[in-house]
Amino acid sequence: MADFEERSVDGLRIRIDRLVCVGFENCATEAPEAFVLADDGVVTFVNPETTGRERLLTACDACPVDALTVWDENGRQMVP
């Protein structure tokens, strides 16, 4: 699997850095419909398209190791 996993959702580009994620699951706790802890102990996407923009931002910002990065439609980094 690649070191990064990315999705574009509601004007946001969200990247999971699989090398940084250590499986705290804070993002999955905040938005379980968007993120889940995979069998390898790293978070992956489920259905982020079903999650509102603000909730996605909150979930991504909850990562204590900054494994999730979010950019807006203008390329401005919003998280971390």
SULGI-V340887 format. One record per run of one state. SS is the DSSP state (H for helix, E for strand, - for the rest). FROM is the first residue (numbers start at 1). TO is the last residue. If there is no record, write none. Layout:
ss-><SS SS>
from-><FROM FROM>
to-><TO TO>
//
This chain:
ss-><- E - E - H - E - E - H - H - E - E ->
from-><1 4 10 12 18 26 31 35 38 43 46 48 51 53 62 68 72 77 80>
to-><3 9 11 17 25 30 34 37 42 45 47 50 52 61 67 71 76 79 80>
//
